[in-house]
Amino acid sequence: MTRLLIAALALVGLAACQPREPAASTTSVETDGTRSVITATAAWCRPTPNGAQAGACYLTLKASAGDRLTGVATPVSTATQIHEMAMVAGVMHMGEMAGGLPLPAGETVTLAPGGVHLMLVGLTAPLVAGQTVPLTLGFEKAPAMTVQAEVRLPEPAATDKP
Ligand SMILES: [Cu+2]
C-alpha cells in the first residue's frame, strides 16, 4: 500500500503538467503471449457533507483477459477499502472485499451506488462537487493506473440538467 501511495503521489505531479484528463484510462500487461488491457471509465466520487470522515467513489472497469482490482490509493484520504453491499438479516450492510474485486475476462464491471464502491476512509478534506480526485488502482496482474474521478452528485435526472 505504501508503494501504491508513492506511485499515486508521483503520478499526481505528472498529471498536473497535462492540459486535459482523458475520459478513459487504460493499463495493460502481457502474460504468456496474451495481452490483457484494463479500461477504466466514468470515475466519480460523491460529495461529502461537512464533517464526513469517509467518501465513496465509483467507476467502470473492463479487463480484456481478466484480472482483479486489489487496492486503491489516493492522496485525499488516509486509507481506502473496496466495499460491497450485502443484506444481512434484512438490513443493508457494507463490508470490505478482502480478496479484492474480481474482473472476469471481457466483462464490464460497474461500481455504483448500492453495490460495490471504493471507500475513502479518513478524508483529509471534504469532497466538494467540481473537484477532481486522483485514484490509483492496483491490480493483481496489470500495472497500477491512476484515474481522475469527478466529484459530483449521482446521475441527475434529465429534467435537472441545465
Ligand atoms: Cu463503503
Residues whose N, C-alpha, C, O or C-beta is under 5 A from the ligand:
A	BS01	CU	H83 M94 M119
